[in-house]
């Protein structure tokens, strides 16, 4: 049990590295945002919950085995996830952010399927992440379009 808690914390922490790189979120208030956007205060809570669910999924998989495809998919998804914050808040490029968000969604879908091959239970923890990324991709595209 303690071992799984330590694994959870270790798997959770890297998802927040982008905060150290770029933590100026004022750009969100400087651009036009669609009416269906969540309040900015809810994004942090939402991502904490999603990152926690991803970490739980990884802990479950770690108690079995990491396949090569799983590791590659997880790594690609992690990289795109981290790049989104950098492209949106640091580089302030809404088109690049949309493309990266789309890639994050695509890799999350592959991550779900790779996880499901190993553990049905672990894959269920990724469903909210993938569903939220559909919303995030639509939001990102909308932000790009209305700020042309």
Helices and strands as residue ranges (DSSP letters): H 2-13, G 14-16, H 17-21, H 27-30, H 40-62, H 68-85, I 86-90, H 94-118, H 120-124, H 127-146
